[in-house]
Structure formats: structure tokens, C-alpha cells
């Protein structure tokens, strides 16, 4: 049986925002063909809102990259604070695998406590629980929908060019920082 190659990817990260910020937060998608940056997508989601899944699906589906992309990468499962992505619903809407990547697993008890203070926190916690625990994968931690552990490992190993984080996520992080601050900085 032939191994599926998930070479055309889009990695999303949110732009930094001030602690007291209310309203929209920019989200950047870096579209890659193998290891080459092929394009950039920019959208926005509400801080601590519930529109991340819908916005990401619409952003990809409405772009010229829709047929090109065969894997969605997320830098964590939440954007713009606690706007939690329903990875299973995103996978179903796009019919593409979704891979959530992080340097280290989140402190789930702290996340749950924080969600108690956010509108819709109970539903957001359910989405996080439904996704399951993060698994170690090629020096990172992942959650996956629509791909197996071997595929996830191969993707991370192939795309982690400058460190442990896959290049589409690293580039999305840099662009998102520049969009918000005028200059990119910091570690993914």
C-alpha cells in the first residue's frame, strides 16, 4: 500500500494582541508546496469568540489554494485567546486532515479554570477534551484528526526545517507578528 504524502499544507497562527484587547484578532495562514512558501492567507477571528472553525474553513475554501492544500496545521487548538478550533468539524468541512502542533502539552487544569471565565467555556472545554491528549511526535506534541501517528511524524520531521516546529507554522507566526506589530519577533 502506498503511503499518503501530505506535502501541500497551510499553517495557521494568530497575531499577538494586548491583554485587554477586545474584538477581532488577525489570523495568518502560510501556504506551502512541500518546503516552499506558496502564498499567504489573512483572516480575523473574535478574541475568545467561537468563530475560529468557521473562519478557517471559509478562508481555505474561498481561496485559490483550496484544491492545492491537503493538510491543515494549527499552532495550538485555540486562536485569539480562547477561540477554540473544532478540529473534527474543520476536518469534516474541508475533507482534509488537521494536525495541531505545540512545543509542549498545555496545562489542562489551568486551561479548564481559565475557560470557566470565558463565555461558552463549557463547550470550548468539551472540544478540547474531544480532541484528546497531545501525543509526543518528533520533538513536538500533536493532536490529529484524519491522519495516523506515522503520517503526523513524517509531516513534522519533513517540515521542521529550522527547529522542531513545522515551517508553515513558523512562517505564519512570523507574518502574524509583523501584521500586528510592524515587525516579526519571538519564538514560535
Secondary structure by P-SEA (a helix, b strand, c coil): cbbbbcccbbbbbbcccccccccbbbbbbbbbccccccbbbbbbbccccccaaaaaaaaaaaccccccccbbbbcccccccccccaaaaaaaaccbbbbbbbccccaaaaaaaaaccccaaaaaaaaaaaacccccccccccccccccaaaaaaaaaaacccccccaaaaaaaaaaaaaacccccccc
